[in-house]
Amino acid sequence: MSETNNTRLRIIPLGLTLSTFLLLTYLICIVFGIFAPEQFHMHEAWAPLLPGFEWLTPAGFVFGALGAFAYGWFIAVVFVPLHQFFHR
């Protein structure tokens, strides 16, 4: 018996999943950067990707967290319609 998976991707669950994943990754990198030696810091990688991000400033932390969360939604909003179009 052959079963087909008719589950369609939906923007909201994927957006929440990706946004949470990217936010957690961002937070892990910040914590890692606080405790790791300078040569292992990841903030140089985040700075060009997150407008307003500055290492260890309150505003930079908030801008970085919001940016990471927003990237998840951007990916979901673009990816789901493309996936559904090409899946047909």
C-alpha positions in Angstrom: 0.0 0.0 0.0 1.4 3.3 -1.1 0.8 6.4 1.1 1.4 9.9 -0.1 2.2 12.8 2.1 -0.4 15.5 1.3 0.8 17.8 4.1 1.4 21.2 2.7 3.9 23.6 4.1 2.3 26.5 5.8 3.9 29.9 6.4 3.0 30.4 10.0 4.4 27.1 11.5 7.5 27.3 9.3 8.0 31.0 10.2 7.8 30.3 13.9 10.1 27.3 13.6 12.8 29.1 11.6 12.5 32.3 13.6 12.9 30.4 16.9 15.8 28.4 15.5 17.6 31.5 14.4 16.9 33.4 17.6 18.2 30.4 19.7 21.3 30.2 17.5 21.9 33.9 18.0 21.5 33.6 21.8 23.8 30.6 21.9 26.4 32.6 19.9 26.1 35.6 22.3 26.5 33.4 25.4 29.4 31.6 23.7 31.1 34.9 22.9 30.8 36.1 26.5 32.7 33.0 27.8 35.0 32.1 24.9 38.3 33.6 24.2 38.3 36.6 21.7 39.6 34.5 18.8 36.5 32.3 18.9 33.9 35.1 19.0 31.1 35.0 16.4 30.0 38.6 16.5 32.0 39.4 13.4 29.8 37.0 11.5 26.5 38.5 12.8 27.4 42.2 12.3 27.1 42.3 8.5 23.9 40.3 8.6 22.0 42.1 11.3 21.5 45.9 10.9 22.1 47.7 14.2 23.9 44.9 15.8 26.8 45.9 18.1 28.6 43.5 20.3 27.5 43.6 24.0 25.4 46.7 23.9 21.7 46.5 25.0 20.5 48.1 21.7 22.8 45.9 19.7 21.5 42.8 21.5 17.8 43.7 20.8 18.5 44.6 17.2 20.3 41.4 16.7 17.5 39.3 18.3 14.8 41.1 16.3 16.9 40.7 13.1 17.4 37.0 13.6 13.7 36.5 14.3 12.8 38.5 11.2 15.0 36.5 9.0 13.1 33.4 9.9 9.9 35.0 8.8 11.4 36.3 5.6 12.6 32.8 4.7 9.2 31.3 5.4 7.3 34.0 3.4 9.5 33.5 0.4 10.2 29.7 0.7 6.6 28.4 1.2 5.1 29.9 -1.9 8.1 28.8 -4.0 7.9 25.3 -2.6 4.2 25.0 -3.3 4.7 26.4 -6.9 7.4 23.9 -7.7 5.8 21.0 -5.9 2.8 21.1 -8.3 
